[in-house]
């Protein structure tokens, strides 16, 4: 297929049935067009472009059987990234809650952090049956994240390095180059000028003897939905590590203490209320009030730093906490991309008063905490 033909096909599929006269679909694309039409014809219906009986996707009360068939076709026809977006829009934008209300169908939905984040933003509009399906999806997302992230946190926060102790489970990051070279000097080949290594030494990790408090202060505005998912999982993993006490706080214009649920990220996410304003100053002041041992406390603020409260109060609180010994870190995004859109101007001002700010992946967050608590 030529580039121009491929482009025309793409536009025809985007525009749907109304482009058929000028841009015929062509053979072999009927199933793809029908699958797209099942969902996006609903947009035409909303805008009054389709009559009551027009289009297989025009009705907003599709049966479970039709929804299951559509879900299977979409999974087969689209790349994974496209399918994840389409299934999220089906539920959050076009009301196909049939995908959630039927337990068997809910189990067929492809779980992802993006889908969980999108569904959490419409959770309050779901009835009890759909909310049960949502919990099922969130539980599957959480289980996968915990399985992947727990070893990372255990490795990073398992203890501080001890150069005098040999590691029983050596890692590349613990390679002791100086000792390795010293112990193999007798194997130096002057002719080839190469050092032959037959013994490799690693540092070990001493058991952590002092406890740390980690306060996770998580912005629950809509733009932070994905970061909230990862934050809940990180809190649960941290709460299971020895020597670390976790306090989990979510905030918008007020603060909710979810510490009692920190071990259960599904419960945390089902209790969260995404949306609303953002008062970082008030939230940080609350965090300051619960800090009992500043020298052994890390406060991690997960936010896009678009402050709706008092910037002056926020900076004053951050400066006071940093001066008192509390470690402050700001996380502009906590997800697998480590990329964020955030208020860089406010972030720079927070850095000036003692808070380190970055957008990080969960793996890097684990390493960052280890560095801060070293």
ZARODREN-679048 format. One record per residue (C-alpha): residue in three letters; x, y negated, z; residue number from 1. Coordinates in steps of 0.5 Angstrom, whole numbers. Layout:
<rs>
[r 'ALA' [X Y Z] NUM]
...
</rs>
This chain:
<rs>
[r 'UNK' [0 0 0] 1]
[r 'UNK' [3 -7 -2] 2]
[r 'UNK' [4 -12 3] 3]
[r 'UNK' [-2 -16 1] 4]
[r 'UNK' [-7 -10 1] 5]
[r 'UNK' [-5 -9 8] 6]
[r 'UNK' [-6 -16 10] 7]
[r 'UNK' [-13 -16 6] 8]
[r 'UNK' [-15 -9 10] 9]
[r 'UNK' [-13 -12 17] 10]
[r 'UNK' [-17 -18 16] 11]
[r 'UNK' [-23 -14 13] 12]
[r 'UNK' [-22 -10 20] 13]
[r 'UNK' [-22 -16 24] 14]
[r 'UNK' [-28 -20 21] 15]
[r 'UNK' [-32 -14 20] 16]
[r 'UNK' [-38 -13 16] 17]
[r 'UNK' [-39 -20 14] 18]
[r 'UNK' [-33 -20 10] 19]
[r 'UNK' [-35 -14 6] 20]
[r 'UNK' [-38 -17 0] 21]
[r 'UNK' [-31 -21 -1] 22]
[r 'UNK' [-26 -16 2] 23]
[r 'UNK' [-29 -9 1] 24]
[r 'UNK' [-26 -4 6] 25]
[r 'UNK' [-24 1 1] 26]
[r 'UNK' [-24 8 2] 27]
[r 'UNK' [-21 12 8] 28]
[r 'UNK' [-22 6 13] 29]
[r 'UNK' [-30 8 15] 30]
[r 'UNK' [-29 11 22] 31]
[r 'UNK' [-24 5 24] 32]
[r 'UNK' [-29 0 22] 33]
[r 'UNK' [-35 4 25] 34]
[r 'UNK' [-30 4 32] 35]
[r 'UNK' [-29 -3 32] 36]
[r 'UNK' [-36 -5 30] 37]
[r 'UNK' [-39 -1 36] 38]
[r 'UNK' [-35 -6 40] 39]
[r 'UNK' [-34 -12 37] 40]
[r 'UNK' [-41 -13 33] 41]
[r 'UNK' [-43 -14 41] 42]
[r 'UNK' [-40 -21 40] 43]
[r 'UNK' [-44 -22 33] 44]
[r 'UNK' [-51 -20 37] 45]
[r 'UNK' [-49 -25 43] 46]
[r 'UNK' [-48 -31 38] 47]
[r 'UNK' [-55 -29 34] 48]
[r 'UNK' [-52 -27 28] 49]
[r 'UNK' [-55 -20 28] 50]
[r 'UNK' [-62 -18 29] 51]
[r 'UNK' [-65 -13 34] 52]
[r 'UNK' [-63 -7 31] 53]
[r 'UNK' [-57 -8 27] 54]
[r 'UNK' [-51 -5 28] 55]
[r 'UNK' [-49 1 31] 56]
[r 'UNK' [-46 -3 37] 57]
[r 'UNK' [-51 -9 37] 58]
[r 'UNK' [-55 -6 43] 59]
[r 'UNK' [-52 -7 50] 60]
[r 'UNK' [-55 -1 53] 61]
[r 'UNK' [-51 4 49] 62]
[r 'UNK' [-52 11 52] 63]
[r 'UNK' [-46 15 56] 64]
[r 'UNK' [-46 20 50] 65]
[r 'UNK' [-44 14 45] 66]
[r 'UNK' [-39 11 50] 67]
[r 'UNK' [-36 17 51] 68]
[r 'UNK' [-35 19 43] 69]
[r 'UNK' [-33 12 42] 70]
[r 'UNK' [-28 12 47] 71]
[r 'UNK' [-25 18 44] 72]
[r 'UNK' [-25 15 37] 73]
[r 'UNK' [-21 9 40] 74]
[r 'UNK' [-16 13 43] 75]
[r 'UNK' [-15 17 37] 76]
[r 'UNK' [-15 11 32] 77]
[r 'UNK' [-11 6 36] 78]
[r 'UNK' [-4 5 38] 79]
[r 'UNK' [-3 6 46] 80]
[r 'UNK' [-2 -2 47] 81]
[r 'UNK' [-8 -3 43] 82]
[r 'UNK' [-13 2 46] 83]
[r 'UNK' [-11 0 53] 84]
[r 'UNK' [-13 -7 51] 85]
[r 'UNK' [-20 -5 47] 86]
[r 'UNK' [-22 -1 53] 87]
[r 'UNK' [-21 -6 58] 88]
[r 'UNK' [-25 -11 54] 89]
[r 'UNK' [-31 -6 53] 90]
[r 'UNK' [-32 -6 60] 91]
[r 'UNK' [-30 -13 62] 92]
[r 'UNK' [-32 -17 56] 93]
[r 'UNK' [-38 -13 53] 94]
[r 'UNK' [-41 -9 59] 95]
[r 'UNK' [-40 -2 57] 96]
[r 'UNK' [-40 0 65] 97]
[r 'UNK' [-43 7 62] 98]
[r 'UNK' [-35 8 62] 99]
[r 'UNK' [-35 7 69] 100]
[r 'UNK' [-41 10 72] 101]
[r 'UNK' [-41 17 69] 102]
[r 'UNK' [-35 21 73] 103]
[r 'UNK' [-33 25 67] 104]
[r 'UNK' [-32 19 63] 105]
[r 'UNK' [-29 15 68] 106]
[r 'UNK' [-24 21 68] 107]
[r 'UNK' [-23 20 61] 108]
[r 'UNK' [-21 13 61] 109]
[r 'UNK' [-13 12 60] 110]
[r 'UNK' [-11 8 66] 111]
[r 'UNK' [-6 3 66] 112]
[r 'UNK' [-4 -3 71] 113]
[r 'UNK' [-7 -8 65] 114]
[r 'UNK' [-14 -4 66] 115]
[r 'UNK' [-14 -4 73] 116]
[r 'UNK' [-12 -12 74] 117]
[r 'UNK' [-18 -13 69] 118]
[r 'UNK' [-23 -9 72] 119]
[r 'UNK' [-21 -12 79] 120]
[r 'UNK' [-23 -19 76] 121]
[r 'UNK' [-30 -17 75] 122]
[r 'UNK' [-31 -12 81] 123]
[r 'UNK' [-36 -16 84] 124]
[r 'UNK' [-40 -16 78] 125]
[r 'UNK' [-40 -8 78] 126]
[r 'UNK' [-46 -4 81] 127]
[r 'UNK' [-44 2 86] 128]
[r 'UNK' [-44 7 81] 129]
[r 'UNK' [-39 3 77] 130]
[r 'UNK' [-35 1 83] 131]
[r 'UNK' [-34 8 84] 132]
[r 'UNK' [-31 9 77] 133]
[r 'UNK' [-26 3 78] 134]
[r 'UNK' [-24 6 85] 135]
[r 'UNK' [-22 13 81] 136]
[r 'UNK' [-18 9 76] 137]
[r 'UNK' [-14 5 81] 138]
[r 'UNK' [-13 11 85] 139]
[r 'UNK' [-10 14 78] 140]
[r 'UNK' [-6 8 77] 141]
[r 'UNK' [-3 7 84] 142]
[r 'UNK' [-1 15 84] 143]
[r 'UNK' [3 14 78] 144]
[r 'UNK' [6 7 81] 145]
[r 'UNK' [8 10 88] 146]
[r 'UNK' [11 16 85] 147]
[r 'UNK' [15 12 80] 148]
[r 'UNK' [17 7 85] 149]
[r 'UNK' [18 10 92] 150]
[r 'UNK' [25 13 90] 151]
[r 'UNK' [27 7 88] 152]
[r 'UNK' [26 3 94] 153]
[r 'UNK' [28 9 98] 154]
[r 'UNK' [35 9 95] 155]
[r 'UNK' [35 1 95] 156]
[r 'UNK' [33 1 102] 157]
[r 'UNK' [36 7 105] 158]
[r 'UNK' [41 4 109] 159]
[r 'UNK' [47 -1 108] 160]
[r 'UNK' [54 1 105] 161]
[r 'UNK' [59 4 109] 162]
[r 'UNK' [66 5 106] 163]
[r 'UNK' [68 10 111] 164]
[r 'UNK' [63 15 110] 165]
[r 'UNK' [63 19 104] 166]
[r 'UNK' [56 20 100] 167]
[r 'UNK' [53 27 100] 168]
[r 'UNK' [49 24 94] 169]
[r 'UNK' [53 20 90] 170]
[r 'UNK' [50 15 85] 171]
[r 'UNK' [54 10 80] 172]
[r 'UNK' [53 4 84] 173]
[r 'UNK' [56 7 90] 174]
[r 'UNK' [63 9 86] 175]
[r 'UNK' [69 7 90] 176]
[r 'UNK' [74 5 85] 177]
[r 'UNK' [80 3 89] 178]
[r 'UNK' [80 10 93] 179]
[r 'UNK' [79 14 87] 180]
[r 'UNK' [85 10 84] 181]
[r 'UNK' [89 11 90] 182]
[r 'UNK' [87 18 91] 183]
[r 'UNK' [89 20 84] 184]
[r 'UNK' [95 16 83] 185]
[r 'UNK' [99 23 83] 186]
[r 'UNK' [96 24 76] 187]
[r 'UNK' [98 18 72] 188]
[r 'UNK' [101 20 65] 189]
[r 'UNK' [107 15 64] 190]
[r 'UNK' [107 18 56] 191]
[r 'UNK' [100 16 55] 192]
[r 'UNK' [99 11 60] 193]
[r 'UNK' [93 14 63] 194]
[r 'UNK' [90 16 70] 195]
[r 'UNK' [87 23 70] 196]
[r 'UNK' [81 23 75] 197]
[r 'UNK' [80 30 78] 198]
[r 'UNK' [77 27 85] 199]
[r 'UNK' [72 22 85] 200]
[r 'UNK' [70 18 91] 201]
[r 'UNK' [64 15 93] 202]
[r 'UNK' [62 10 99] 203]
[r 'UNK' [56 13 103] 204]
[r 'UNK' [50 9 107] 205]
[r 'UNK' [50 8 114] 206]
[r 'UNK' [43 9 117] 207]
[r 'UNK' [40 3 119] 208]
[r 'UNK' [40 1 126] 209]
[r 'UNK' [36 -5 126] 210]
[r 'UNK' [29 -6 124] 211]
[r 'UNK' [26 -12 119] 212]
[r 'UNK' [20 -15 118] 213]
[r 'UNK' [17 -16 111] 214]
[r 'UNK' [12 -21 110] 215]
[r 'UNK' [9 -20 103] 216]
[r 'UNK' [4 -26 102] 217]
[r 'UNK' [1 -25 96] 218]
[r 'UNK' [-3 -30 91] 219]
[r 'UNK' [-10 -27 89] 220]
[r 'UNK' [-12 -32 84] 221]
[r 'UNK' [-14 -29 77] 222]
[r 'UNK' [-7 -30 74] 223]
[r 'UNK' [-4 -26 79] 224]
[r 'UNK' [-8 -20 78] 225]
[r 'UNK' [-2 -15 76] 226]
[r 'UNK' [3 -18 81] 227]
[r 'UNK' [-3 -16 86] 228]
[r 'UNK' [-3 -9 84] 229]
[r 'UNK' [4 -8 84] 230]
[r 'UNK' [5 -12 91] 231]
[r 'UNK' [0 -7 94] 232]
[r 'UNK' [4 -1 92] 233]
[r 'UNK' [10 -4 94] 234]
[r 'UNK' [7 -6 101] 235]
[r 'UNK' [5 2 102] 236]
[r 'UNK' [12 4 100] 237]
[r 'UNK' [15 0 104] 238]
[r 'UNK' [11 1 110] 239]
[r 'UNK' [13 8 110] 240]
[r 'UNK' [20 7 110] 241]
[r 'UNK' [24 7 117] 242]
[r 'UNK' [26 1 120] 243]
[r 'UNK' [21 -4 116] 244]
[r 'UNK' [15 -7 119] 245]
[r 'UNK' [10 -9 114] 246]
[r 'UNK' [5 -15 114] 247]
[r 'UNK' [1 -16 108] 248]
[r 'UNK' [-3 -22 107] 249]
[r 'UNK' [-7 -24 101] 250]
[r 'UNK' [-9 -32 100] 251]
[r 'UNK' [-13 -36 96] 252]
[r 'UNK' [-15 -42 100] 253]
[r 'UNK' [-15 -38 106] 254]
[r 'UNK' [-11 -32 108] 255]
[r 'UNK' [-14 -25 109] 256]
[r 'UNK' [-9 -20 113] 257]
[r 'UNK' [-9 -13 110] 258]
[r 'UNK' [-4 -11 114] 259]
[r 'UNK' [-8 -5 117] 260]
[r 'UNK' [-9 -3 110] 261]
[r 'UNK' [-2 -4 108] 262]
[r 'UNK' [-1 4 107] 263]
[r 'UNK' [-7 5 103] 264]
[r 'UNK' [-6 1 96] 265]
[r 'UNK' [-13 3 93] 266]
[r 'UNK' [-16 0 100] 267]
[r 'UNK' [-12 -6 99] 268]
[r 'UNK' [-14 -7 92] 269]
[r 'UNK' [-22 -6 93] 270]
[r 'UNK' [-22 -11 99] 271]
[r 'UNK' [-18 -16 95] 272]
[r 'UNK' [-22 -22 92] 273]
[r 'UNK' [-19 -25 85] 274]
[r 'UNK' [-20 -32 83] 275]
[r 'UNK' [-21 -38 87] 276]
[r 'UNK' [-16 -44 89] 277]
[r 'UNK' [-9 -43 91] 278]
[r 'UNK' [-7 -46 98] 279]
[r 'UNK' [1 -44 98] 280]
[r 'UNK' [2 -49 104] 281]
[r 'UNK' [-3 -46 108] 282]
[r 'UNK' [-1 -39 107] 283]
[r 'UNK' [6 -40 108] 284]
[r 'UNK' [4 -44 115] 285]
[r 'UNK' [0 -38 117] 286]
[r 'UNK' [6 -33 115] 287]
[r 'UNK' [10 -38 119] 288]
[r 'UNK' [6 -37 125] 289]
[r 'UNK' [6 -29 125] 290]
[r 'UNK' [14 -29 125] 291]
[r 'UNK' [17 -27 131] 292]
[r 'UNK' [24 -25 130] 293]
[r 'UNK' [26 -30 124] 294]
[r 'UNK' [33 -27 124] 295]
[r 'UNK' [30 -21 122] 296]
[r 'UNK' [25 -23 118] 297]
[r 'UNK' [24 -23 110] 298]
[r 'UNK' [18 -27 107] 299]
[r 'UNK' [16 -26 100] 300]
[r 'UNK' [11 -30 97] 301]
[r 'UNK' [8 -27 91] 302]
[r 'UNK' [5 -33 87] 303]
[r 'UNK' [5 -37 80] 304]
[r 'UNK' [7 -43 85] 305]
[r 'UNK' [1 -48 82] 306]
[r 'UNK' [0 -51 88] 307]
[r 'UNK' [-7 -53 90] 308]
[r 'UNK' [-6 -55 97] 309]
[r 'UNK' [-1 -60 100] 310]
[r 'UNK' [6 -60 96] 311]
[r 'UNK' [9 -64 102] 312]
[r 'UNK' [7 -59 107] 313]
[r 'UNK' [9 -53 103] 314]
[r 'UNK' [16 -56 102] 315]
[r 'UNK' [16 -58 110] 316]
[r 'UNK' [14 -51 112] 317]
[r 'UNK' [19 -47 107] 318]
[r 'UNK' [25 -52 110] 319]
[r 'UNK' [23 -51 117] 320]
[r 'UNK' [23 -43 116] 321]
[r 'UNK' [29 -43 112] 322]
[r 'UNK' [33 -47 117] 323]
[r 'UNK' [30 -43 123] 324]
[r 'UNK' [33 -36 120] 325]
[r 'UNK' [28 -33 116] 326]
[r 'UNK' [29 -31 109] 327]
[r 'UNK' [25 -34 104] 328]
[r 'UNK' [24 -31 97] 329]
[r 'UNK' [19 -33 92] 330]
[r 'UNK' [17 -28 86] 331]
[r 'UNK' [13 -31 80] 332]
[r 'UNK' [11 -25 77] 333]
[r 'UNK' [12 -18 80] 334]
[r 'UNK' [11 -13 74] 335]
[r 'UNK' [15 -9 69] 336]
[r 'UNK' [16 -14 65] 337]
[r 'UNK' [19 -19 70] 338]
[r 'UNK' [17 -25 66] 339]
[r 'UNK' [12 -30 68] 340]
[r 'UNK' [9 -37 67] 341]
[r 'UNK' [9 -41 73] 342]
[r 'UNK' [11 -48 76] 343]
[r 'UNK' [18 -48 75] 344]
[r 'UNK' [18 -56 78] 345]
[r 'UNK' [15 -53 84] 346]
[r 'UNK' [20 -47 84] 347]
[r 'UNK' [26 -51 83] 348]
[r 'UNK' [24 -56 89] 349]
[r 'UNK' [23 -49 94] 350]
[r 'UNK' [30 -47 92] 351]
[r 'UNK' [32 -54 94] 352]
[r 'UNK' [29 -53 101] 353]
[r 'UNK' [32 -45 102] 354]
[r 'UNK' [27 -41 98] 355]
[r 'UNK' [30 -36 93] 356]
[r 'UNK' [25 -36 87] 357]
[r 'UNK' [25 -31 81] 358]
[r 'UNK' [20 -27 77] 359]
[r 'UNK' [22 -19 78] 360]
[r 'UNK' [21 -12 76] 361]
[r 'UNK' [19 -8 82] 362]
[r 'UNK' [26 -4 82] 363]
[r 'UNK' [29 -11 82] 364]
[r 'UNK' [25 -13 88] 365]
[r 'UNK' [27 -7 92] 366]
[r 'UNK' [34 -8 90] 367]
[r 'UNK' [33 -16 92] 368]
[r 'UNK' [30 -14 99] 369]
[r 'UNK' [36 -9 100] 370]
[r 'UNK' [41 -15 98] 371]
[r 'UNK' [37 -20 103] 372]
[r 'UNK' [37 -15 109] 373]
[r 'UNK' [45 -13 108] 374]
</rs>
